[in-house]
Amino acid sequence: GPDGYIYDPEGVVTEEKINYLLEMRNSGRDKVQDYADKFGCQFFPGQKPWGQKVDIVMPCATQNDVNLDEAKKIVANGVKYYIEVANMPTTNAGLARAMAEPGMIVAPSKAVNAGGVAVSALEMAQNSMRYAWAGEEVDQKLVGIMKNIHAMSVEAAEAAGLGYNLVAGANIAGFKKVAAAMMAQGLV
């Protein structure tokens, strides 16, 4: 949060904790210290969490929030998965450092955030066709879409000789889709 970060070693996994986070978000108060006070976990005022030893890092705040120095901290902690949940939360230098780390999987924001875009598209499809899909059906469709994005990213990176580089693969696959659409419209 804007006031710092919390570290909850038990995770935010109970219904009570999830509901409290939703309540915090809806209140507009936007202070994570409240969570720390309620659940008795550590609060680090005015700091970012990139120095914590964890398996998964998911920056989800603002663009360019993780710079090269912070990426070095993340790498030094042995993070296995770096998943960009915000729109471009990592600077170019920070992303290059994360991608250069052997064994670290980097999932780029453009692929990860496609899930939100896909759900919006599914909502528009429901509205225009007067459908009412159950939540489970929407989830099933979203899983299929995300698996396809992953497969296309992997395939594009491997075809370009870049191995399992999801960032490059997402860029290549995305470019190919846009180029094909432009050609189909006669714009190229």
Secondary structure, DSSP 8 states (H G I E B T S, - for coil): -TTEEEE-TT-S-SHHHHHHHHHHHHHT---THHHHHHHT-EEEET--GGGS--SEE---SSTT-B-HHHHHHHHHTT-SEEE--SSS-B-HHHHHHHHHSTT-EEE-HHHHTHHHHHHHHHHHHHHHHT----HHHHHHHHHHHHHHHHHHHHHHHHHTT--S-HHHHHHHHHHHHHHHHHHHTT--
